[in-house]
Amino acid sequence: MNRTFFIKKSEILFDALSRKGGSVSVIMFDIDHFKNVNDNFGHEAGDAVIMLVANTAKEYIREGDLLGRYGGEEFIVCLPNTALSTAYELADVIRVKVSESIAEVNGEKISVTCSFGVTHALIEAGDRGDSIQTLMPRADQALYAAKKNGRNCVRIIA
């Protein structure tokens, strides 16, 4: 899903949560030093790395979770009815699996790492205070903290 489609689908999910109540976690992540991939191996390699990362993440999310491409090499996951600790564990599994994966393009083997930011909200029935739009900046702050702390890690802002 691209960013616009992801946000629309997430808003539907948040509407359902605000009717019944529940919780939601959001993971934002991006590929560390992605510009180096494009600069050193070309855009075809960059595309292959993006597909590798997206497909790896898809393997570990559940049906009903939403995964979207937020920007160039940045992704976002919306996890309904998921505790913060569970979202953290999922992000860390994806982080490890990506770091163990290798994209091969024109005989070149390329490995990358990702940095992850995770946030969470409890939503009371009838509460419309939180939305994907309010959680995205928090997940982005956590992602920035991961990058600031050396990359290839997961950080939380609750």
N, CA, C and O atoms as a GROMACS GRO file, in nm:
protein
  632
    1MET      N    1   0.084  -0.119   0.000
    1MET     CA    2   0.000   0.000   0.000
    1MET      C    3   0.088   0.124   0.000
    1MET      O    4   0.190   0.130   0.069
    2ASN      N    5   0.048   0.221  -0.078
    2ASN     CA    6   0.118   0.348  -0.068
    2ASN      C    7   0.065   0.426   0.052
    2ASN      O    8  -0.030   0.383   0.117
    3ARG      N    9   0.127   0.539   0.081
    3ARG     CA   10   0.095   0.616   0.202
    3ARG      C   11  -0.053   0.655   0.208
    3ARG      O   12  -0.117   0.640   0.311
    4THR      N   13  -0.106   0.706   0.098
    4THR     CA   14  -0.246   0.752   0.096
    4THR      C   15  -0.342   0.636   0.124
    4THR      O   16  -0.434   0.650   0.205
    5PHE      N   17  -0.322   0.524   0.058
    5PHE     CA   18  -0.409   0.408   0.078
    5PHE      C   19  -0.395   0.354   0.220
    5PHE      O   20  -0.494   0.316   0.282
    6PHE      N   21  -0.272   0.351   0.271
    6PHE     CA   22  -0.248   0.306   0.407
    6PHE      C   23  -0.324   0.393   0.508
    6PHE      O   24  -0.389   0.342   0.599
    7ILE      N   25  -0.317   0.524   0.491
    7ILE     CA   26  -0.385   0.616   0.584
    7ILE      C   27  -0.535   0.595   0.578
    7ILE      O   28  -0.601   0.593   0.682
    8LYS      N   29  -0.591   0.581   0.458
    8LYS     CA   30  -0.736   0.558   0.445
    8LYS      C   31  -0.777   0.429   0.514
    8LYS      O   32  -0.876   0.428   0.588
    9LYS      N   33  -0.703   0.320   0.492
    9LYS     CA   34  -0.735   0.192   0.556
    9LYS      C   35  -0.719   0.202   0.708
    9LYS      O   36  -0.799   0.145   0.783
   10SER      N   37  -0.617   0.273   0.753
   10SER     CA   38  -0.594   0.289   0.896
   10SER      C   39  -0.706   0.370   0.961
   10SER      O   40  -0.746   0.340   1.074
   11GLU      N   41  -0.756   0.470   0.892
   11GLU     CA   42  -0.866   0.550   0.948
   11GLU      C   43  -0.990   0.464   0.968
   11GLU      O   44  -1.062   0.481   1.067
   12ILE      N   45  -1.016   0.372   0.877
   12ILE     CA   46  -1.128   0.278   0.892
   12ILE      C   47  -1.106   0.192   1.015
   12ILE      O   48  -1.198   0.169   1.094
   13LEU      N   49  -0.986   0.145   1.032
   13LEU     CA   50  -0.951   0.063   1.148
   13LEU      C   51  -0.968   0.142   1.278
   13LEU      O   52  -1.024   0.090   1.374
   14PHE      N   53  -0.921   0.267   1.281
   14PHE     CA   54  -0.935   0.350   1.400
   14PHE      C   55  -1.082   0.380   1.430
   14PHE      O   56  -1.121   0.386   1.546
   15ASP      N   57  -1.163   0.399   1.327
   15ASP     CA   58  -1.307   0.421   1.348
   15ASP      C   59  -1.368   0.301   1.419
   15ASP      O   60  -1.447   0.318   1.512
   16ALA      N   61  -1.333   0.182   1.376
   16ALA     CA   62  -1.385   0.061   1.439
   16ALA      C   63  -1.338   0.051   1.584
   16ALA      O   64  -1.416   0.016   1.672
   17LEU      N   65  -1.212   0.082   1.609
   17LEU     CA   66  -1.160   0.077   1.745
   17LEU      C   67  -1.226   0.181   1.834
   17LEU      O   68  -1.250   0.155   1.952
   18SER      N   69  -1.256   0.298   1.780
   18SER     CA   70  -1.318   0.402   1.862
   18SER      C   71  -1.464   0.368   1.896
   18SER      O   72  -1.518   0.419   1.994
   19ARG      N   73  -1.527   0.284   1.816
   19ARG     CA   74  -1.664   0.240   1.849
   19ARG      C   75  -1.664   0.138   1.962
   19ARG      O   76  -1.746   0.145   2.053
   20LYS      N   77  -1.570   0.043   1.957
   20LYS     CA   78  -1.567  -0.068   2.052
   20LYS      C   79  -1.466  -0.047   2.165
   20LYS      O   80  -1.482  -0.101   2.274
   21GLY      N   81  -1.364   0.031   2.140
   21GLY     CA   82  -1.251   0.041   2.231
   21GLY      C   83  -1.148  -0.065   2.195
   21GLY      O   84  -1.181  -0.164   2.129
   22GLY      N   85  -1.029  -0.045   2.237
   22GLY     CA   86  -0.923  -0.140   2.209
   22GLY      C   87  -0.788  -0.072   2.214
   22GLY      O   88  -0.773   0.036   2.271
   23SER      N   89  -0.692  -0.134   2.155
   23SER     CA   90  -0.558  -0.076   2.152
   23SER      C   91  -0.503  -0.088   2.010
   23SER      O   92  -0.552  -0.165   1.928
   24VAL      N   93  -0.402  -0.009   1.986
   24VAL     CA   94  -0.337  -0.012   1.855
   24VAL      C   95  -0.191   0.025   1.874
   24VAL      O   96  -0.156   0.114   1.952
   25SER      N   97  -0.106  -0.043   1.800
   25SER     CA   98   0.036  -0.010   1.797
   25SER      C   99   0.073   0.026   1.654
   25SER      O  100   0.014  -0.023   1.558
   26VAL      N  101   0.171   0.113   1.643
   26VAL     CA  102   0.220   0.155   1.512
   26VAL      C  103   0.372   0.141   1.511
   26VAL      O  104   0.441   0.183   1.604
   27ILE      N  105   0.421   0.081   1.404
   27ILE     CA  106   0.565   0.066   1.383
   27ILE      C  107   0.602   0.144   1.258
   27ILE      O  108   0.539   0.129   1.153
   28MET      N  109   0.702   0.227   1.269
   28MET     CA  110   0.757   0.295   1.152
   28MET      C  111   0.903   0.252   1.140
   28MET      O  112   0.975   0.250   1.239
   29PHE      N  113   0.945   0.217   1.020
   29PHE     CA  114   1.084   0.176   1.002
   29PHE      C  115   1.136   0.216   0.866
   29PHE      O  116   1.060   0.234   0.771
   30ASP      N  117   1.268   0.230   0.859
   30ASP     CA  118   1.327   0.255   0.729
   30ASP      C  119   1.462   0.186   0.716
   30ASP      O  120   1.519   0.138   0.814
   31ILE      N  121   1.508   0.181   0.594
   31ILE     CA  122   1.631   0.110   0.560
   31ILE      C  123   1.749   0.202   0.591
   31ILE      O  124   1.757   0.314   0.541
   32ASP      N  125   1.839   0.152   0.674
   32ASP     CA  126   1.956   0.229   0.713
   32ASP      C  127   2.049   0.251   0.593
   32ASP      O  128   2.077   0.158   0.517
   33HIS      N  129   2.095   0.375   0.577
   33HIS     CA  130   2.192   0.412   0.474
   33HIS      C  131   2.148   0.368   0.334
   33HIS      O  132   2.229   0.322   0.254
   34PHE      N  133   2.019   0.384   0.306
   34PHE     CA  134   1.965   0.338   0.178
   34PHE      C  135   2.029   0.411   0.059
   34PHE      O  136   2.048   0.352  -0.047
   35LYS      N  137   2.060   0.538   0.077
   35LYS     CA  138   2.121   0.614  -0.032
   35LYS      C  139   2.248   0.546  -0.081
   35LYS      O  140   2.279   0.549  -0.200
   36ASN      N  141   2.323   0.483   0.011
   36ASN     CA  142   2.445   0.413  -0.028
   36ASN      C  143   2.415   0.296  -0.123
   36ASN      O  144   2.494   0.267  -0.212
   37VAL      N  145   2.300   0.230  -0.103
   37VAL     CA  146   2.262   0.120  -0.191
   37VAL      C  147   2.245   0.173  -0.333
   37VAL      O  148   2.302   0.119  -0.428
   38ASN      N  149   2.166   0.279  -0.347
   38ASN     CA  150   2.144   0.337  -0.480
   38ASN      C  151   2.275   0.391  -0.540
   38ASN      O  152   2.302   0.371  -0.658
   39ASP      N  153   2.355   0.458  -0.458
   39ASP     CA  154   2.478   0.518  -0.508
   39ASP      C  155   2.580   0.412  -0.549
   39ASP      O  156   2.650   0.430  -0.649
   40ASN      N  157   2.589   0.304  -0.474
   40ASN     CA  158   2.692   0.202  -0.500
   40ASN      C  159   2.648   0.093  -0.596
   40ASN      O  160   2.731   0.036  -0.667
   41PHE      N  161   2.518   0.063  -0.600
   41PHE     CA  162   2.472  -0.051  -0.679
   41PHE      C  163   2.368  -0.014  -0.785
   41PHE      O  164   2.338  -0.095  -0.872
   42GLY      N  165   2.314   0.107  -0.780
   42GLY     CA  166   2.214   0.152  -0.877
   42GLY      C  167   2.072   0.138  -0.826
   42GLY      O  168   2.045   0.071  -0.726
   43HIS      N  169   1.981   0.201  -0.898
   43HIS     CA  170   1.841   0.204  -0.856
   43HIS      C  171   1.772   0.070  -0.868
   43HIS      O  172   1.679   0.041  -0.793
   44GLU      N  173   1.815  -0.013  -0.961
   44GLU     CA  174   1.759  -0.149  -0.971
   44GLU      C  175   1.786  -0.225  -0.842
   44GLU      O  176   1.700  -0.298  -0.792
   45ALA      N  177   1.905  -0.209  -0.788
   45ALA     CA  178   1.940  -0.273  -0.662
   45ALA      C  179   1.857  -0.213  -0.548
   45ALA      O  180   1.810  -0.285  -0.459
   46GLY      N  181   1.840  -0.082  -0.552
   46GLY     CA  182   1.757  -0.016  -0.450
   46GLY      C  183   1.615  -0.071  -0.451
   46GLY      O  184   1.557  -0.096  -0.345
   47ASP      N  185   1.559  -0.089  -0.570
   47ASP     CA  186   1.424  -0.146  -0.581
   47ASP      C  187   1.421  -0.288  -0.526
   47ASP      O  188   1.326  -0.326  -0.459
   48ALA      N  189   1.523  -0.367  -0.556
   48ALA     CA  190   1.528  -0.505  -0.506
   48ALA      C  191   1.537  -0.508  -0.354
   48ALA      O  192   1.476  -0.594  -0.291
   49VAL      N  193   1.612  -0.416  -0.295
   49VAL     CA  194   1.624  -0.409  -0.149
   49VAL      C  195   1.491  -0.369  -0.088
   49VAL      O  196   1.449  -0.426   0.013
   50ILE      N  197   1.424  -0.271  -0.147
   50ILE     CA  198   1.292  -0.229  -0.096
   50ILE      C  199   1.195  -0.347  -0.099
   50ILE      O  200   1.120  -0.369  -0.004
   51MET      N  201   1.195  -0.422  -0.209
   51MET     CA  202   1.105  -0.538  -0.219
   51MET      C  203   1.142  -0.645  -0.117
   51MET      O  204   1.054  -0.707  -0.058
   52LEU      N  205   1.270  -0.667  -0.095
   52LEU     CA  206   1.315  -0.765   0.004
   52LEU      C  207   1.266  -0.726   0.144
   52LEU      O  208   1.214  -0.810   0.217
   53VAL      N  209   1.283  -0.602   0.180
   53VAL     CA  210   1.241  -0.555   0.312
   53VAL      C  211   1.090  -0.565   0.327
   53VAL      O  212   1.041  -0.613   0.429
   54ALA      N  213   1.016  -0.520   0.226
   54ALA     CA  214   0.869  -0.526   0.233
   54ALA      C  215   0.820  -0.670   0.243
   54ALA      O  216   0.732  -0.700   0.323
   55ASN      N  217   0.877  -0.758   0.164
   55ASN     CA  218   0.835  -0.899   0.167
   55ASN      C  219   0.871  -0.965   0.299
   55ASN      O  220   0.797  -1.050   0.349
   56THR      N  221   0.984  -0.928   0.356
   56THR     CA  222   1.022  -0.982   0.487
   56THR      C  223   0.922  -0.938   0.592
   56THR      O  224   0.877  -1.019   0.673
   57ALA      N  225   0.887  -0.810   0.593
   57ALA     CA  226   0.789  -0.760   0.690
   57ALA      C  227   0.654  -0.829   0.672
   57ALA      O  228   0.589  -0.865   0.771
   58LYS      N  229   0.612  -0.848   0.548
   58LYS     CA  230   0.483  -0.914   0.520
   58LYS      C  231   0.476  -1.054   0.579
   58LYS      O  232   0.369  -1.098   0.621
   59GLU      N  233   0.589  -1.122   0.583
   59GLU     CA  234   0.592  -1.259   0.636
   59GLU      C  235   0.553  -1.266   0.783
   59GLU      O  236   0.506  -1.369   0.830
   60TYR      N  237   0.572  -1.156   0.856
   60TYR     CA  238   0.557  -1.161   1.001
   60TYR      C  239   0.437  -1.086   1.055
   60TYR      O  240   0.408  -1.094   1.174
   61ILE      N  241   0.366  -1.013   0.970
   61ILE     CA  242   0.246  -0.946   1.020
   61ILE      C  243   0.126  -1.037   1.002
   61ILE      O  244   0.125  -1.128   0.919
   62ARG      N  245   0.024  -1.012   1.083
   62ARG     CA  246  -0.096  -1.095   1.082
   62ARG      C  247  -0.196  -1.042   0.980
   62ARG      O  248  -0.189  -0.928   0.934
   63GLU      N  249  -0.289  -1.130   0.946
   63GLU     CA  250  -0.402  -1.085   0.865
   63GLU      C  251  -0.477  -0.982   0.948
   63GLU      O  252  -0.502  -1.004   1.067
   64GLY      N  253  -0.512  -0.872   0.888
   64GLY     CA  254  -0.580  -0.764   0.961
   64GLY      C  255  -0.485  -0.652   1.001
   64GLY      O  256  -0.530  -0.541   1.028
   65ASP      N  257  -0.355  -0.680   1.005
   65ASP     CA  258  -0.256  -0.574   1.025
   65ASP      C  259  -0.237  -0.503   0.892
   65ASP      O  260  -0.262  -0.560   0.786
   66LEU      N  261  -0.193  -0.380   0.897
   66LEU     CA  262  -0.173  -0.302   0.775
   66LEU      C  263  -0.026  -0.265   0.760
   66LEU      O  264   0.036  -0.213   0.852
   67LEU      N  265   0.030  -0.293   0.643
   67LEU     CA  266   0.167  -0.255   0.610
   67LEU      C  267   0.162  -0.164   0.490
   67LEU      O  268   0.097  -0.196   0.390
   68GLY      N  269   0.229  -0.052   0.498
   68GLY     CA  270   0.234   0.040   0.385
   68GLY      C  271   0.372   0.100   0.367
   68GLY      O  272   0.454   0.101   0.458
   69ARG      N  273   0.393   0.149   0.247
   69ARG     CA  274   0.517   0.223   0.219
   69ARG      C  275   0.488   0.369   0.249
   69ARG      O  276   0.403   0.431   0.186
   70TYR      N  277   0.559   0.422   0.345
   70TYR     CA  278   0.535   0.558   0.392
   70TYR      C  279   0.605   0.661   0.305
   70TYR      O  280   0.553   0.770   0.282
   71GLY      N  281   0.721   0.625   0.257
   71GLY     CA  282   0.799   0.715   0.173
   71GLY      C  283   0.898   0.632   0.095
   71GLY      O  284   0.879   0.512   0.078
   72GLY      N  285   1.004   0.694   0.047
   72GLY     CA  286   1.103   0.626  -0.036
   72GLY      C  287   1.144   0.490   0.017
   72GLY      O  288   1.111   0.388  -0.044
   73GLU      N  289   1.215   0.486   0.130
   73GLU     CA  290   1.257   0.360   0.189
   73GLU      C  291   1.202   0.344   0.330
   73GLU      O  292   1.259   0.274   0.413
   74GLU      N  293   1.090   0.409   0.354
   74GLU     CA  294   1.029   0.409   0.487
   74GLU      C  295   0.895   0.336   0.481
   74GLU      O  296   0.817   0.352   0.387
   75PHE      N  297   0.870   0.256   0.583
   75PHE     CA  298   0.749   0.174   0.590
   75PHE      C  299   0.677   0.200   0.722
   75PHE      O  300   0.736   0.249   0.818
   76ILE      N  301   0.548   0.166   0.724
   76ILE     CA  302   0.468   0.183   0.845
   76ILE      C  303   0.375   0.062   0.859
   76ILE      O  304   0.323   0.010   0.760
   77VAL      N  305   0.356   0.020   0.983
   77VAL     CA  306   0.269  -0.092   1.012
   77VAL      C  307   0.170  -0.048   1.119
   77VAL      O  308   0.210   0.011   1.219
   78CYS      N  309   0.042  -0.076   1.098
   78CYS     CA  310  -0.063  -0.050   1.196
   78CYS      C  311  -0.112  -0.184   1.248
   78CYS      O  312  -0.156  -0.270   1.170
   79LEU      N  313  -0.106  -0.202   1.380
   79LEU     CA  314  -0.137  -0.330   1.443
   79LEU      C  315  -0.254  -0.313   1.539
   79LEU      O  316  -0.234  -0.273   1.654
   80PRO      N  317  -0.376  -0.342   1.494
   80PRO     CA  318  -0.491  -0.330   1.584
   80PRO      C  319  -0.485  -0.434   1.694
   80PRO      O  320  -0.439  -0.546   1.674
   81ASN      N  321  -0.534  -0.394   1.812
   81ASN     CA  322  -0.542  -0.484   1.927
   81ASN      C  323  -0.410  -0.555   1.953
   81ASN      O  324  -0.404  -0.676   1.969
   82THR      N  325  -0.305  -0.475   1.957
   82THR     CA  326  -0.170  -0.526   1.980
   82THR      C  327  -0.104  -0.446   2.090
   82THR      O  328  -0.097  -0.323   2.084
   83ALA      N  329  -0.056  -0.516   2.192
   83ALA     CA  330   0.014  -0.452   2.303
   83ALA      C  331   0.147  -0.394   2.255
   83ALA      O  332   0.205  -0.439   2.156
   84LEU      N  333   0.193  -0.294   2.326
   84LEU     CA  334   0.320  -0.231   2.292
   84LEU      C  335   0.434  -0.332   2.295
   84LEU      O  336   0.520  -0.332   2.206
   85SER      N  337   0.436  -0.419   2.395
   85SER     CA  338   0.544  -0.518   2.404
   85SER      C  339   0.541  -0.615   2.286
   85SER      O  340   0.647  -0.655   2.237
   86THR      N  341   0.423  -0.651   2.239
   86THR     CA  342   0.410  -0.740   2.123
   86THR      C  343   0.458  -0.669   1.997
   86THR      O  344   0.525  -0.730   1.913
   87ALA      N  345   0.424  -0.542   1.983
   87ALA     CA  346   0.468  -0.464   1.866
   87ALA      C  347   0.620  -0.450   1.867
   87ALA      O  348   0.684  -0.460   1.762
   88TYR      N  349   0.677  -0.429   1.984
   88TYR     CA  350   0.822  -0.420   1.996
   88TYR      C  351   0.887  -0.550   1.951
   88TYR      O  352   0.983  -0.550   1.874
   89GLU      N  353   0.834  -0.662   2.000
   89GLU     CA  354   0.888  -0.793   1.964
   89GLU      C  355   0.877  -0.818   1.813
   89GLU      O  356   0.971  -0.869   1.752
   90LEU      N  357   0.764  -0.780   1.754
   90LEU     CA  358   0.747  -0.795   1.609
   90LEU      C  359   0.850  -0.712   1.534
   90LEU      O  360   0.913  -0.761   1.440
   91ALA      N  361   0.866  -0.587   1.574
   91ALA     CA  362   0.964  -0.500   1.509
   91ALA      C  363   1.103  -0.561   1.519
   91ALA      O  364   1.180  -0.558   1.422
   92ASP      N  365   1.136  -0.616   1.634
   92ASP     CA  366   1.268  -0.674   1.650
   92ASP      C  367   1.287  -0.799   1.565
   92ASP      O  368   1.396  -0.822   1.512
   93VAL      N  369   1.183  -0.880   1.552
   93VAL     CA  370   1.191  -0.998   1.464
   93VAL      C  371   1.215  -0.954   1.320
   93VAL      O  372   1.302  -1.008   1.252
   94ILE      N  373   1.138  -0.857   1.273
   94ILE     CA  374   1.156  -0.807   1.136
   94ILE      C  375   1.297  -0.750   1.120
   94ILE      O  376   1.363  -0.774   1.019
   95ARG      N  377   1.343  -0.675   1.220
   95ARG     CA  378   1.478  -0.617   1.216
   95ARG      C  379   1.584  -0.726   1.196
   95ARG      O  380   1.671  -0.714   1.110
   96VAL      N  381   1.575  -0.830   1.276
   96VAL     CA  382   1.673  -0.940   1.267
   96VAL      C  383   1.662  -1.011   1.133
   96VAL      O  384   1.764  -1.038   1.069
   97LYS      N  385   1.540  -1.041   1.089
   97LYS     CA  386   1.522  -1.114   0.963
   97LYS      C  387   1.573  -1.032   0.844
   97LYS      O  388   1.634  -1.088   0.752
   98VAL      N  389   1.549  -0.902   0.844
   98VAL     CA  390   1.602  -0.818   0.736
   98VAL      C  391   1.754  -0.821   0.737
   98VAL      O  392   1.817  -0.835   0.632
   99SER      N  393   1.814  -0.809   0.855
   99SER     CA  394   1.961  -0.806   0.863
   99SER      C  395   2.024  -0.938   0.820
   99SER      O  396   2.140  -0.941   0.780
  100GLU      N  397   1.948  -1.047   0.827
  100GLU     CA  398   1.997  -1.178   0.784
  100GLU      C  399   1.971  -1.207   0.637
  100GLU      O  400   2.022  -1.305   0.582
  101SER      N  401   1.892  -1.122   0.571
  101SER     CA  402   1.854  -1.143   0.432
  101SER      C  403   1.954  -1.078   0.337
  101SER      O  404   2.024  -0.983   0.372
  102ILE      N  405   1.959  -1.133   0.218
  102ILE     CA  406   2.050  -1.079   0.116
  102ILE      C  407   1.974  -1.064  -0.014
  102ILE      O  408   1.909  -1.157  -0.061
  103ALA      N  409   1.984  -0.945  -0.072
  103ALA     CA  410   1.930  -0.922  -0.207
  103ALA      C  411   2.044  -0.943  -0.304
  103ALA      O  412   2.156  -0.897  -0.281
  104GLU      N  413   2.015  -1.012  -0.412
  104GLU     CA  414   2.118  -1.033  -0.513
  104GLU      C  415   2.071  -0.969  -0.643
  104GLU      O  416   1.964  -1.001  -0.696
  105VAL      N  417   2.153  -0.876  -0.694
  105VAL     CA  418   2.121  -0.804  -0.817
  105VAL      C  419   2.246  -0.803  -0.904
  105VAL      O  420   2.351  -0.754  -0.862
  106ASN      N  421   2.233  -0.857  -1.024
  106ASN     CA  422   2.345  -0.860  -1.119
  106ASN      C  423   2.472  -0.918  -1.057
  106ASN      O  424   2.582  -0.868  -1.079
  107GLY      N  425   2.454  -1.024  -0.979
  107GLY     CA  426   2.568  -1.091  -0.918
  107GLY      C  427   2.621  -1.025  -0.791
  107GLY      O  428   2.710  -1.079  -0.726
  108GLU      N  429   2.567  -0.910  -0.757
  108GLU     CA  430   2.608  -0.840  -0.634
  108GLU      C  431   2.518  -0.882  -0.519
  108GLU      O  432   2.395  -0.885  -0.534
  109LYS      N  433   2.577  -0.912  -0.406
  109LYS     CA  434   2.501  -0.946  -0.285
  109LYS      C  435   2.495  -0.822  -0.196
  109LYS      O  436   2.597  -0.762  -0.163
  110ILE      N  437   2.372  -0.786  -0.159
  110ILE     CA  438   2.352  -0.663  -0.083
  110ILE      C  439   2.275  -0.697   0.044
  110ILE      O  440   2.168  -0.758   0.039
  111SER      N  441   2.330  -0.657   0.157
  111SER     CA  442   2.258  -0.674   0.283
  111SER      C  443   2.238  -0.536   0.346
  111SER      O  444   2.321  -0.446   0.331
  112VAL      N  445   2.127  -0.522   0.414
  112VAL     CA  446   2.093  -0.394   0.477
  112VAL      C  447   2.039  -0.420   0.618
  112VAL      O  448   2.009  -0.534   0.655
  113THR      N  449   2.030  -0.313   0.693
  113THR     CA  450   1.963  -0.316   0.823
  113THR      C  451   1.854  -0.211   0.822
  113THR      O  452   1.848  -0.126   0.733
  114CYS      N  453   1.768  -0.218   0.922
  114CYS     CA  454   1.660  -0.120   0.936
  114CYS      C  455   1.654  -0.069   1.079
  114CYS      O  456   1.693  -0.138   1.173
  115SER      N  457   1.606   0.052   1.094
  115SER     CA  458   1.579   0.112   1.224
  115SER      C  459   1.428   0.123   1.241
  115SER      O  460   1.356   0.150   1.146
  116PHE      N  461   1.382   0.102   1.366
  116PHE     CA  462   1.239   0.092   1.394
  116PHE      C  463   1.198   0.184   1.508
  116PHE      O  464   1.270   0.199   1.607
  117GLY      N  465   1.080   0.246   1.492
  117GLY     CA  466   1.016   0.322   1.598
  117GLY      C  467   0.879   0.265   1.623
  117GLY      O  468   0.805   0.234   1.529
  118VAL      N  469   0.844   0.250   1.751
  118VAL     CA  470   0.716   0.188   1.788
  118VAL      C  471   0.643   0.278   1.887
  118VAL      O  472   0.704   0.336   1.977
  119THR      N  473   0.513   0.288   1.868
  119THR     CA  474   0.429   0.360   1.963
  119THR      C  475   0.297   0.285   1.979
  119THR      O  476   0.271   0.187   1.909
  120HIS      N  477   0.215   0.331   2.073
  120HIS     CA  478   0.095   0.256   2.111
  120HIS      C  479  -0.010   0.352   2.168
  120HIS      O  480   0.024   0.458   2.222
  121ALA      N  481  -0.136   0.314   2.155
  121ALA     CA  482  -0.244   0.391   2.218
  121ALA      C  483  -0.354   0.297   2.264
  121ALA      O  484  -0.388   0.201   2.195
  122LEU      N  485  -0.409   0.326   2.380
  122LEU     CA  486  -0.532   0.261   2.426
  122LEU      C  487  -0.645   0.350   2.384
  122LEU      O  488  -0.640   0.472   2.406
  123ILE      N  489  -0.748   0.293   2.326
  123ILE     CA  490  -0.860   0.372   2.276
  123ILE      C  491  -0.986   0.328   2.349
  123ILE      O  492  -1.027   0.212   2.342
  124GLU      N  493  -1.046   0.421   2.418
  124GLU     CA  494  -1.171   0.394   2.489
  124GLU      C  495  -1.287   0.399   2.389
  124GLU      O  496  -1.282   0.473   2.291
  125ALA      N  497  -1.390   0.320   2.415
  125ALA     CA  498  -1.510   0.325   2.330
  125ALA      C  499  -1.561   0.469   2.328
  125ALA      O  500  -1.578   0.531   2.433
  126GLY      N  501  -1.586   0.521   2.209
  126GLY     CA  502  -1.635   0.658   2.192
  126GLY      C  503  -1.525   0.762   2.184
  126GLY      O  504  -1.553   0.879   2.156
  127ASP      N  505  -1.401   0.724   2.209
  127ASP     CA  506  -1.288   0.818   2.206
  127ASP      C  507  -1.237   0.833   2.063
  127ASP      O  508  -1.201   0.735   1.999
  128ARG      N  509  -1.235   0.953   2.015
  128ARG     CA  510  -1.183   0.980   1.881
  128ARG      C  511  -1.057   1.066   1.887
  128ARG      O  512  -1.021   1.132   1.790
  129GLY      N  513  -0.991   1.066   2.004
  129GLY     CA  514  -0.872   1.149   2.022
  129GLY      C  515  -0.751   1.101   1.946
  129GLY      O  516  -0.674   1.182   1.894
  130ASP      N  517  -0.732   0.970   1.939
  130ASP     CA  518  -0.617   0.916   1.868
  130ASP      C  519  -0.658   0.873   1.728
  130ASP      O  520  -0.769   0.826   1.704
  131SER      N  521  -0.565   0.890   1.636
  131SER     CA  522  -0.585   0.847   1.498
  131SER      C  523  -0.449   0.807   1.444
  131SER      O  524  -0.348   0.825   1.511
  132ILE      N  525  -0.447   0.754   1.327
  132ILE     CA  526  -0.319   0.722   1.265
  132ILE      C  527  -0.237   0.849   1.251
  132ILE      O  528  -0.114   0.846   1.259
  133GLN      N  529  -0.305   0.962   1.230
  133GLN     CA  530  -0.235   1.090   1.213
  133GLN      C  531  -0.167   1.136   1.343
  133GLN      O  532  -0.065   1.205   1.337
  134THR      N  533  -0.222   1.098   1.460
  134THR     CA  534  -0.158   1.136   1.586
  134THR      C  535  -0.049   1.038   1.626
  134THR      O  536   0.045   1.074   1.697
  135LEU      N  537  -0.061   0.913   1.581
  135LEU     CA  538   0.040   0.813   1.617
  135LEU      C  539   0.161   0.814   1.524
  135LEU      O  540   0.271   0.779   1.567
  136MET      N  541   0.144   0.853   1.401
  136MET     CA  542   0.257   0.854   1.307
  136MET      C  543   0.372   0.943   1.355
  136MET      O  544   0.487   0.900   1.349
  137PRO      N  545   0.346   1.066   1.403
  137PRO     CA  546   0.458   1.148   1.451
  137PRO      C  547   0.530   1.085   1.571
  137PRO      O  548   0.652   1.099   1.584
  138ARG      N  549   0.458   1.018   1.658
  138ARG     CA  550   0.521   0.952   1.772
  138ARG      C  551   0.608   0.835   1.726
  138ARG      O  552   0.720   0.817   1.775
  139ALA      N  553   0.558   0.757   1.631
  139ALA     CA  554   0.638   0.646   1.577
  139ALA      C  555   0.762   0.702   1.506
  139ALA      O  556   0.870   0.643   1.512
  140ASP      N  557   0.744   0.814   1.438
  140ASP     CA  558   0.856   0.877   1.368
  140ASP      C  559   0.961   0.927   1.468
  140ASP      O  560   1.081   0.916   1.442
  141GLN      N  561   0.918   0.982   1.581
  141GLN     CA  562   1.012   1.024   1.685
  141GLN      C  563   1.091   0.905   1.737
  141GLN      O  564   1.212   0.914   1.758
  142ALA      N  565   1.023   0.794   1.758
  142ALA     CA  566   1.090   0.673   1.806
  142ALA      C  567   1.189   0.623   1.700
  142ALA      O  568   1.299   0.579   1.734
  143LEU      N  569   1.151   0.630   1.574
  143LEU     CA  570   1.242   0.592   1.465
  143LEU      C  571   1.365   0.681   1.465
  143LEU      O  572   1.477   0.633   1.451
  144TYR      N  573   1.344   0.810   1.481
  144TYR     CA  574   1.456   0.904   1.486
  144TYR      C  575   1.549   0.868   1.602
  144TYR      O  576   1.671   0.874   1.588
  145ALA      N  577   1.492   0.831   1.717
  145ALA     CA  578   1.573   0.789   1.833
  145ALA      C  579   1.655   0.665   1.800
  145ALA      O  580   1.770   0.653   1.842
  146ALA      N  581   1.596   0.572   1.725
  146ALA     CA  582   1.670   0.451   1.685
  146ALA      C  583   1.788   0.488   1.595
  146ALA      O  584   1.897   0.432   1.609
  147LYS      N  585   1.766   0.579   1.504
  147LYS     CA  586   1.874   0.621   1.414
  147LYS      C  587   1.983   0.694   1.493
  147LYS      O  588   2.102   0.676   1.468
  148LYS      N  589   1.941   0.776   1.586
  148LYS     CA  590   2.035   0.852   1.668
  148LYS      C  591   2.117   0.759   1.758
  148LYS      O  592   2.231   0.792   1.793
  149ASN      N  593   2.061   0.645   1.794
  149ASN     CA  594   2.128   0.550   1.883
  149ASN      C  595   2.203   0.441   1.808
  149ASN      O  596   2.225   0.332   1.862
  150GLY      N  597   2.241   0.467   1.685
  150GLY     CA  598   2.328   0.375   1.614
  150GLY      C  599   2.264   0.294   1.503
  150GLY      O  600   2.334   0.219   1.434
  151ARG      N  601   2.135   0.306   1.483
  151ARG     CA  602   2.064   0.234   1.378
  151ARG      C  603   2.056   0.084   1.408
  151ARG      O  604   2.116   0.036   1.505
  152ASN      N  605   1.982   0.011   1.324
  152ASN     CA  606   1.963  -0.134   1.339
  152ASN      C  607   1.916  -0.169   1.480
  152ASN      O  608   1.967  -0.261   1.544
  153CYS      N  609   1.815  -0.092   1.527
  153CYS     CA  610   1.759  -0.119   1.659
  153CYS      C  611   1.612  -0.074   1.660
  153CYS      O  612   1.562  -0.016   1.563
  154VAL      N  613   1.547  -0.102   1.770
  154VAL     CA  614   1.406  -0.066   1.788
  154VAL      C  615   1.397   0.026   1.908
  154VAL      O  616   1.454  -0.002   2.013
  155ARG      N  617   1.325   0.137   1.893
  155ARG     CA  618   1.301   0.230   2.004
  155ARG      C  619   1.151   0.252   2.018
  155ARG      O  620   1.075   0.242   1.921
  156ILE      N  621   1.110   0.282   2.141
  156ILE     CA  622   0.969   0.300   2.174
  156ILE      C  623   0.946   0.441   2.224
  156ILE      O  624   1.026   0.495   2.301
  157ILE      N  625   0.836   0.501   2.181
  157ILE     CA  626   0.779   0.620   2.245
  157ILE      C  627   0.634   0.586   2.269
  157ILE      O  628   0.555   0.572   2.175
  158ALA      N  629   0.599   0.571   2.396
  158ALA     CA  630   0.462   0.530   2.433
  158ALA      C  631   0.368   0.649   2.434
  158ALA      O  632   0.249   0.633   2.462
   0.00000   0.00000   0.00000
